[in-house]
Amino acid sequence: MLEQSDIIDYNGHASIRLDGGRMLINIGSCQRSRLTAADICTIDLDGNVLEGSGKPPLEFHLHAGIYRARPDVGAVVHAHPKWSTYLTMVGESYKPVYAQGSLVWPMPVLDSPNSINNGKMADRLAYTLGDRPAAMMKSHGAVTVGKDIVEAFVLANYLEENAHRQYMALQIGKPYSLTEEEVALADRAWQKVGTVSRVARDRLFPLTLHPCACRCARAR
């Protein structure tokens, strides 16, 4: 679904935290548009494969660094979406231009285009992310986190949709940015129903139909 939304390309990866310092993550060599349960491996936070036939992506450090720093995070999505990346390429800050996009604002930005393929860069990204649900990475991509994979997935979509609207509005003028009061109002509304309602969760990510999700649910 992330690939169809033009958020994940031939790279990009998602993970789910398991107990015992483990995570589920898609293998680095998989085809993102045709992901199957066989394309998911179980690794520890040092990248050692515990279950599965493939190797994790080189940037597994990104996930491990966030899990170490954020015990509240249950899932991580890292992608290379074009619209939000365009903003970082020219130093344009992310603005909340529609209600759902405000859920990830204010938006921290990692001031480096380098791959998160080592512990040092992972720690740097985790520090940049802080306690926020998302961060952009200059001329590289973005990362979203959530209590589960559905929340991380939904926030990735909200982030990119907001960036797309902001980019397009910039072509004809100065886009309207929600005020702090409007952001607070939207946040209170979402807090009442959660980031995504049960109905929306079932429509976006039906566990009963998606083989990868079924495996993830069983592993937890």
N, C-alpha and C positions, 0 to 999 in steps of 0.2 A: 504493500500500500504506500509506503514511503517512496518507493521507486516510481510508482505510477503518479504520485503527487509531485514528481520532479524535485524531490528533496534529497534522496539518496541516489547516487549514480553507481558506477561500477566499483566504487569504494564505499566507505561508510559502514557503520556497524552499530548493533544494539546489544545490550546485555541485561541480564536479570540477576540480582544478587541472590545467592543461596546461603544457607547457614554454613558454619565451619570455614569461613574465609574462601568460599567458592563462588563462581559465577557461571551462568550460561551465556555464551556469546557465539555469534555466527563466525564460521571459519573464514580466513582471509581469502581463500580461493573460490568461494561460492559465487554463483550468479545471483545478484541481489533481486532481480525481477522474477526469479523462479526458485525462491528459497524453500527448502524442505527440511524435515526433522533431521535428516542425515547431514545437513549443513550446519548443525549446531553442536558445539563441543562444550564440555565442562572443564574449566581450568581453575587453578588457584590464583591468588593475587600476584604471584611471581610469574604467571604465564605457563606453568607446567600443565600439560594436558592430562586430565584425570579420567575423562571419558570422551569417546568420539574418535573419528578416524582422520580428522584434519587438524591443521595448526591454526591457532588464533591469529587475528590480524596483528600487524606490527604495532599498531597503536592500542593494544590491550592495556598498556600502561595508563592510558587516559581513563579507562574505566576503573582500574585498580586504584589509581590515585584519588579519584572521587569517592570510591567506597571507603577508603581508609580515612578520608577527611570528613565524610558526611554519613554518619550512622543512620540518618533518617532517610537516605536515598535507597530505593529498592530496584531502580532500573535507570539505565543511561542510554541515550541515543546520540550518536555523533554522525553528522552528515556534512555534505558540501553544497548546501542550497545556494542557488545563484543570486537571488534578490538580496538576501541579507549580506551575502559576501560582497556584492557590489557596494553596499553602504560602507563596509569596512575598508574597501580598496581606496575610497576617496576621503575617508575620515568623516563621513556623515554619521552622526549619532542616531541610534534607534529611537524613534519617537512613537508613543502610543497613539496611533491614528484611528484605531477602532477598538471596541470594548474588549474583545478577546485578546487582542494584542497587548493590552495593558497588563495581562496576567504575568508577563515576563519582563515588565519594565519596573524599575530602571535596569538597563542592560549593561553589564560589565563587558569589556572587550579585552581579550588577550593581545597584547601588543607585540605579536610575533607570528609570522606565517609558518614557522617550523612545525614539522610533524611531531606529534606527541608520542614518540617512540622510545622514550627512556624515562627513568624515574624523575630526573631533574625537571624535564618539561612537564611531566604529569603533576608534580607538586606545584609548579608555577601556574598551571591551568586551574588546579583545585583552589589555590589561593585567590586567583582572579574571580572564580565562580563564587567563592565565599558561601553565603547561605541562600544565594539566589537560585531560581529554578532553571536558569539558562544563562549562557554566555556565548558571545560571538568571538571568532578568532580571526584576526586581521588577514585578509587575502587567503583564507583557508576554509573556514566553515563555521559550524556552530555546534553546541552541545546543549541538550536538554535533559533534565533529570525529573524523576517523579517517585511517588511511593510504589508505583508498579509500572509495567511496560505501557499500559494504555495511557496513563497520565503523561509519561515522557513522550509518547507518540503524538498525543493531542497537542501538547505544548509546542512540539516541533512544527506542527502544521500551523498553529496560531502565530508563531514567530515568523514563519516564512510568508504567510498571507499578509500580515501586517507590514513586513518589509516590502512586499510586492506593491501594496497600496501606497506606501510611502514613496517608493521609487517612482511610480507612475504619476503621483500627484506632483512630485518635484519637477516633472517635465513641463508643467503648465503654471506653476506657481509655488507658493509656500503652503505645504499641507497643514491642515488644522491638527493640533496636538491636544489630546484630552488634558484638562486641568487636573491638578492633584485631587480636587474634590470629586471630579467625575471618575477618576481612576479609583478612588476610595469607594465610591458608590458601586462601581462595577465589581470591585473586589468583594464587597459585602454580599452582593447578589450571588457571586460564584461560591462564596463560603457557605451559603445556605444550601446549595444544591450539589456542591463539590465541583471540581474542575470539569467533570463531564458526568452527566446523569447516567443512571443505569440503562435507560433506553438507548441513549447515544452510545454507551459502551458496547452494547450488544450489536448495534448497527455497525460501529467502526471496527470492532475486533471480536467477532463471535467465537468464543472459546470452543464451542461445540462443533465448529466447522473447520477451524484452522489447525492443521496437524502440528505445526510448530508450537502454537500456543498450547495445545493439549499436552505436548511433551513438557513444556515449561511448567504448566500447572501441576503435573504429576510430580515433577522434580522438587517442587517447593514443599 
